[in-house]
Amino acid sequence: MVKNTLFVKFDHGCLDASSSDSLCISKKVNGVYNVIFDNASPRPAVGQKKLLTNNTFKFTTQYQVYFTQDYENDALINSATDPKDIDVGQVVEWQDNDISDAAKADIKVLSTDQAKSSFAVKNAPREFHVAVKASTGNSWSTIFVDPNEHMSGGTITLTPKNEYVLYWYNVADNEYIHEVFEADAFKFSFPPGDSNRTIRFGYATQDQPVDGSESPNFYIVD
């Protein structure tokens, strides 16, 4: 398990205290970003984090899987089963109307290469969508819901990536499906061997806009 820490800082004057937009974070799983797993706003809703000049977000590579019956963009996620802990190289199975505890996957389920970065769900019912949670420190947040329909009894492979996006959106709930196009968001990852990353929202030269026409953007801080 890796404990990642993301620091997000704002240039002077770039945090609009009157804005109700949320700064949202999504993680790539199976090649897509489709769930907001953490967010904060200058004008937070009840239970939401307040966005400040300096912000810290923590999340880990510790995972759980569960099923949900619905997949709808811009909708809240409703769990149909309890989540089960899982790690890369492991598999859970749908049996007796429940998800089994995770066990090491044999090579027929996950190849040697897949077992280094993926986990699997066997015999997923056709009417369910597999979902993945990740630990965000003291709680768990959904990071992905499989949008696809599968033949009953198949095996679904799930591959979380060290790839994330930041973007602004008018949402105030984490357990919320939102399909994100990479071109519409700021992409980042954690460097090899480093679990910390700092990102600044502001101008090309910190705190110094060229003129009134320069819009603030996201920049990685070395």
C-alpha positions in Angstrom: 0.0 0.0 0.0 1.2 3.5 -0.9 0.1 6.6 1.0 -0.2 9.5 -1.4 -0.4 13.1 -0.4 -1.5 15.8 -2.8 -0.8 19.5 -2.0 -2.9 22.1 -3.9 -1.9 25.7 -3.5 -3.4 28.9 -5.0 -1.7 32.0 -6.2 -2.7 35.3 -4.6 -6.2 36.3 -5.8 -6.9 33.0 -7.7 -9.2 31.5 -5.1 -12.6 33.0 -5.6 -14.3 32.9 -2.2 -17.7 33.5 -3.8 -17.5 30.5 -6.2 -19.6 27.4 -5.5 -17.6 25.2 -7.9 -15.7 22.3 -6.5 -12.1 21.2 -7.1 -12.5 17.6 -8.0 -10.0 14.7 -8.1 -10.5 11.5 -10.2 -8.2 8.4 -10.6 -7.9 6.4 -13.8 -9.1 2.8 -13.6 -9.4 0.6 -16.6 -8.4 3.4 -18.9 -11.1 5.9 -17.8 -11.8 8.6 -15.2 -15.5 8.3 -14.1 -15.9 9.0 -10.4 -15.0 12.0 -8.3 -13.3 10.5 -5.2 -12.4 13.7 -3.4 -13.3 17.4 -3.7 -13.4 20.7 -1.9 -15.1 24.1 -2.5 -14.6 27.7 -1.5 -18.2 27.6 -0.4 -18.6 24.0 0.9 -21.8 22.2 1.2 -22.7 20.4 4.4 -20.0 17.8 5.0 -17.7 19.0 2.2 -14.2 20.2 2.7 -13.5 24.0 2.5 -11.0 25.0 -0.2 -8.2 27.2 1.2 -5.1 28.8 -0.1 -3.1 25.7 0.9 -4.9 22.3 0.8 -3.9 18.7 1.5 -5.6 15.6 0.1 -4.6 12.1 1.2 -5.4 8.8 -0.4 -3.9 5.3 -0.6 -3.5 2.3 -2.9 -5.6 0.3 -0.5 -8.7 -1.0 -2.3 -12.2 -2.6 -1.9 -14.7 -3.9 -4.4 -18.5 -4.0 -4.3 -21.5 -4.0 -6.7 -23.9 -1.4 -7.7 -27.0 -1.9 -9.9 -27.1 1.4 -11.7 -24.7 3.3 -13.9 -25.8 6.8 -14.9 -23.6 9.8 -15.6 -24.0 12.6 -13.1 -25.8 10.4 -10.6 -25.0 9.3 -7.0 -23.7 5.8 -6.6 -25.9 3.3 -4.6 -24.2 0.2 -3.2 -26.0 -3.1 -3.7 -23.5 -5.1 -1.6 -21.0 -4.6 1.2 -17.4 -3.9 0.1 -14.6 -6.5 0.3 -10.9 -5.7 0.8 -8.8 -6.6 -2.2 -5.2 -6.1 -3.3 -3.4 -6.4 -6.6 -2.9 -10.0 -7.6 -6.1 -11.1 -5.8 -9.6 -12.2 -6.9 -13.1 -12.2 -5.3 -16.0 -14.2 -6.5 -19.8 -13.8 -6.5 -21.2 -16.8 -4.8 -24.3 -17.5 -2.6 -25.5 -13.9 -3.3 -22.5 -12.3 -1.9 -18.9 -11.4 -2.7 -16.3 -13.8 -1.3 -13.2 -12.7 0.7 -10.2 -12.0 -1.6 -7.8 -14.8 -2.4 -4.7 -15.0 -4.5 -5.6 -15.2 -8.2 -4.2 -18.1 -10.2 -2.6 -17.6 -13.6 -5.9 -18.5 -15.4 -7.5 -15.4 -13.8 -4.6 -12.9 -13.8 -1.4 -13.4 -15.8 1.9 -12.9 -14.1 2.1 -9.3 -15.5 -1.5 -8.5 -14.6 -1.0 -9.7 -11.1 1.5 -6.8 -10.5 -1.1 -4.1 -11.0 -4.6 -5.6 -11.3 -7.2 -7.5 -9.3 -10.3 -9.4 -10.5 -14.0 -10.3 -9.9 -15.3 -13.7 -11.0 -18.9 -14.6 -11.8 -20.2 -11.0 -11.7 -24.0 -11.1 -12.2 -25.1 -9.4 -15.4 -27.4 -7.0 -13.6 -24.6 -5.5 -11.5 -21.7 -3.1 -12.2 -18.4 -3.6 -10.3 -17.2 -0.7 -8.3 -13.9 0.1 -6.6 -13.2 2.0 -3.5 -9.9 3.4 -2.2 -8.9 4.5 1.3 -8.7 8.3 1.8 -7.2 8.0 5.2 -10.0 7.7 7.7 -12.7 6.8 5.2 -13.3 5.0 1.9 -14.3 6.7 -1.4 -15.5 5.2 -4.6 -12.9 5.7 -7.4 -14.5 3.8 -10.3 -17.7 2.1 -11.5 -17.5 -0.2 -14.5 -19.8 1.3 -17.1 -19.9 -1.9 -19.2 -22.4 -4.7 -19.3 -20.9 -8.2 -19.2 -22.0 -11.7 -19.9 -23.1 -13.4 -16.6 -20.4 -15.5 -15.1 -17.4 -13.7 -16.6 -14.3 -12.4 -15.0 -13.8 -8.6 -14.8 -10.2 -7.4 -14.5 -9.7 -4.0 -12.7 -6.5 -2.0 -13.1 -6.0 1.2 -11.1 -3.4 3.5 -12.5 -1.0 6.0 -11.0 -2.8 8.6 -13.1 -5.1 11.4 -11.8 -7.0 14.5 -13.0 -7.9 17.7 -11.3 -10.8 19.8 -12.6 -13.5 22.2 -11.6 -17.1 21.1 -11.5 -20.4 22.1 -9.8 -20.7 19.1 -7.6 -20.7 18.7 -3.8 -20.7 14.9 -3.3 -17.9 12.3 -3.6 -20.0 9.2 -4.3 -21.0 10.7 -7.7 -20.4 9.4 -11.2 -19.0 11.9 -13.6 -17.3 10.8 -16.8 -14.3 13.0 -17.4 -12.6 13.5 -20.8 -8.8 13.8 -20.3 -8.7 16.8 -22.6 -11.0 18.7 -20.2 -8.9 18.2 -17.1 -5.4 18.6 -15.7 -3.5 15.3 -15.6 -0.9 14.3 -13.1 0.8 11.3 -11.4 3.2 10.6 -8.6 6.8 10.3 -9.5 8.5 6.9 -9.0 9.5 6.5 -5.4 7.8 9.7 -4.3 4.3 9.7 -2.7 4.0 13.5 -2.5 3.0 15.9 -5.3 2.4 19.7 -5.2 0.2 21.4 -7.7 -0.4 25.2 -7.9 -3.4 26.9 -9.4 -2.4 30.3 -10.7 -0.2 32.0 -13.3 2.8 30.9 -15.4 4.9 33.1 -13.1 3.6 32.6 -9.6 1.5 35.5 -8.3 2.4 37.5 -11.4 -0.2 37.6 -14.1 1.1 38.9 -17.4 -2.0 41.1 -17.8 -5.8 40.9 -17.4 -6.0 38.4 -20.3 -4.0 35.6 -18.6 -6.3 33.0 -17.0 -5.1 30.9 -14.1 -4.2 27.3 -14.7 -2.8 24.3 -12.9 1.0 23.9 -12.7 3.1 21.1 -11.1 5.6 22.4 -8.6 8.9 20.6 -8.7 
